Amino acid sequence: MTVDNRLVEPLDAVLDRAPADWRPVIEAWRAGPAGRQLIEFVESRRRAGAVIYPAHVLAALERTPRAAVRAVILGQDPYHGAGQAEGLAFSVPAGVAVPPSLRNMLAELARDLGIPRSTGGHLGGWAEQGVLLLNTVLTVEDGQPASHAKRGWESLTDALIRTTATDPGGKVYLLWGAHAQAKAPLIDAAGGGRHQVLAANHPSPLSARRPPVPFLGCGHFGRAREFIAAQSGGGSGIDWGR
């Protein structure tokens, strides 16, 4: 059974319910020209009958409170097939077929840490442990990848990335592919060297095995877990098996 994950309400209504801890960042963007243009664009497309995903646009922020962020995984835009996108980068709802990039992520997790490959692609367990699964564009139209790119979302997600890097504590940023790696200067400028930035090729089958840093074999899950454990004084790292 396919989950109905279409956006069926005005984006302004979604933003009105933004989590309180993330709200100052969202409201500052919302009041500016990029925010207003984006909101007007999404609403115009919705009113025109476009099928827009996901329904839960701010799910990444809802599932991972600002003060809880320990790691950030950056995606591009949501999955553009029915029932796939749920507002968490790379994640799909339980029962939905695992997309190829996520399949490679789970393969690398098994290789790196010996954690058996999950049969499901829902990554909510990561989000609940402080892994912010943030796409740089938060909406997309059915069957049209990148259809909402360069419309204004990037100014918000850049601000969110910058905020996580400015907030207290060292974090790990997993930047897979050139699109995510382009955000490294935001992290470096705001973080003052406190953070660990791990870069590799995108886990897509087209690039996962290619140089310069193949995703398969990068060891990022283990390195991230060690860094996070060290930040907590030898406490728990991320349980990537959840």
C-alpha positions in Angstrom: 0.0 0.0 0.0 1.5 3.4 -1.0 1.5 6.0 1.6 -0.1 9.3 0.5 2.8 11.7 1.1 1.5 14.7 -1.0 1.6 18.2 0.4 -2.1 19.1 0.7 -2.0 22.3 2.7 -0.5 25.7 2.2 3.2 25.8 2.9 2.6 28.8 5.3 0.5 26.5 7.4 3.3 24.0 7.6 5.8 26.7 8.6 3.4 28.0 11.3 4.0 24.7 13.1 7.8 24.8 12.9 9.4 23.5 16.1 10.1 26.3 18.6 13.8 25.7 18.8 14.3 26.0 15.0 11.7 28.7 14.5 14.0 31.8 14.8 15.9 30.6 11.8 12.8 29.8 9.8 11.0 33.0 10.6 14.1 35.1 9.6 14.1 33.4 6.3 10.4 33.5 5.9 10.3 37.3 6.3 12.9 37.9 3.6 12.5 37.9 -0.1 13.8 34.4 -0.7 11.4 33.0 1.8 8.4 34.9 0.4 9.3 33.9 -3.2 9.6 30.3 -2.3 6.4 30.2 -0.4 4.5 31.9 -3.2 6.1 29.5 -5.8 5.1 26.4 -3.9 1.6 27.6 -3.3 1.2 28.6 -7.0 2.3 25.1 -8.0 0.0 23.4 -5.5 -3.0 25.5 -6.6 -2.2 24.6 -10.2 -2.6 20.9 -9.3 1.0 19.9 -9.1 1.7 16.9 -7.0 4.3 18.0 -4.4 6.2 15.9 -1.9 6.5 15.4 1.0 3.5 16.1 3.2 5.8 16.6 6.3 8.1 19.2 4.9 9.9 20.0 8.2 10.1 16.4 9.4 13.9 16.5 9.8 13.6 19.5 12.2 10.7 17.9 14.0 12.5 14.6 14.5 15.9 16.1 15.6 15.7 19.0 18.1 18.3 21.7 17.5 20.1 21.1 20.8 20.2 17.4 20.1 22.1 17.6 16.8 25.3 15.6 16.9 25.7 14.7 13.2 24.4 16.1 9.9 23.8 14.1 6.7 23.0 16.3 3.8 20.9 15.2 0.9 19.7 17.1 -2.2 16.0 17.2 -2.8 13.3 14.7 -1.7 12.5 11.5 -3.6 10.1 12.3 -6.4 8.1 9.1 -6.5 4.8 8.5 -4.8 5.0 7.3 -1.3 8.8 7.7 -1.0 9.7 11.1 0.5 9.0 11.6 4.2 11.1 14.7 4.9 14.2 12.9 6.1 17.2 12.9 3.7 17.7 9.4 2.1 14.9 7.9 4.2 11.8 6.2 3.0 8.8 5.0 5.1 8.8 1.4 6.4 7.6 -1.0 3.8 8.7 1.1 0.8 11.4 -0.4 -1.4 14.9 0.8 -0.5 16.2 3.2 -3.2 19.6 2.5 -4.8 21.6 5.2 -2.9 20.2 4.2 0.4 20.9 0.5 -0.5 24.6 1.5 -0.9 24.5 3.4 2.4 23.3 0.2 4.1 25.9 -1.8 2.3 28.7 0.5 3.5 27.3 0.4 7.0 27.5 -3.4 7.0 31.0 -3.4 5.6 32.3 -0.7 7.9 30.7 -1.8 11.2 29.4 -5.3 10.6 25.9 -4.1 11.2 23.6 -6.4 9.1 21.9 -4.7 6.2 18.4 -3.6 7.2 15.5 -4.7 5.2 13.8 -1.3 5.6 14.8 2.2 4.6 13.3 4.2 7.4 16.0 6.2 9.1 13.9 7.6 12.0 16.1 5.8 14.5 19.1 7.9 13.3 17.1 11.1 13.6 16.1 10.3 17.1 19.7 10.0 18.1 20.7 13.5 16.9 21.4 12.8 13.2 19.9 15.7 11.3 18.8 14.2 7.9 18.5 17.5 6.0 17.9 17.9 2.3 19.1 21.2 0.9 15.8 21.5 -1.0 12.7 20.5 1.0 10.0 20.0 -1.7 9.8 18.4 -5.2 7.2 17.6 -7.8 6.1 14.2 -8.8 8.5 12.7 -11.3 10.6 15.9 -11.6 13.8 15.8 -9.7 15.2 19.2 -8.7 12.0 20.9 -9.8 12.0 23.1 -6.7 15.8 23.7 -6.7 17.1 27.3 -6.8 13.7 28.7 -5.8 14.6 29.8 -2.3 14.9 26.7 -0.2 18.7 26.8 -0.3 18.8 30.1 1.6 16.9 28.5 4.4 18.9 25.2 4.5 22.2 27.1 4.3 21.0 29.1 7.4 20.1 25.8 9.1 23.5 24.3 8.4 25.2 27.5 9.6 23.2 27.4 12.8 24.1 23.8 13.6 27.8 24.7 13.1 27.5 27.8 15.3 25.6 26.1 18.1 27.8 24.7 21.0 29.6 21.3 20.7 31.5 19.5 18.1 29.5 17.8 15.4 30.2 15.5 12.4 29.1 16.4 8.9 28.8 13.7 6.3 29.0 15.3 2.9 28.5 12.8 0.1 28.8 14.2 -3.4 29.7 17.6 -4.8 26.4 19.1 -4.0 26.8 18.4 -0.3 30.5 19.2 -0.3 29.7 22.7 -1.6 28.4 23.4 1.9 31.7 22.8 3.7 32.7 26.5 3.7 29.5 27.3 5.7 30.5 24.7 8.3 34.2 25.8 8.4 33.4 29.5 8.7 30.8 29.0 11.5 32.5 26.1 13.4 35.9 27.4 14.1 37.5 24.0 13.6 35.3 22.3 16.2 33.7 19.9 13.7 34.6 16.9 11.8 33.8 17.1 8.1 33.8 13.8 6.2 33.6 13.9 2.4 33.2 11.1 -0.1 31.4 10.5 -3.4 27.7 10.3 -3.4 26.3 6.8 -2.6 24.4 6.7 -6.0 25.3 3.6 -8.0 26.7 6.0 -10.6 29.4 7.3 -8.3 29.7 5.1 -5.2 32.7 3.2 -6.5 34.4 6.0 -8.4 37.4 8.1 -7.4 38.5 10.4 -5.9 36.9 9.1 -2.6 34.6 6.1 -3.4 31.6 6.0 -1.0 31.8 2.3 -0.7 34.8 1.8 1.6 34.9 5.3 3.0 34.4 4.2 6.6 32.4 7.3 7.5 29.9 5.5 9.8 32.6 4.2 12.1 34.6 7.5 12.1 31.4 9.5 12.9 30.6 7.2 15.7 34.0 7.5 17.2 34.0 11.3 16.9 30.6 11.6 18.6 31.6 9.3 21.4 34.7 11.4 22.0 32.6 14.6 22.1 30.4 13.0 24.8 33.4 12.2 27.0 33.6 8.6 26.0 29.8 8.1 26.1 27.7 6.5 23.5 28.1 7.2 19.8 25.4 6.8 17.2 23.8 3.3 17.1 23.6 3.1 13.3 21.7 -0.1 13.6 18.5 1.6 14.8 
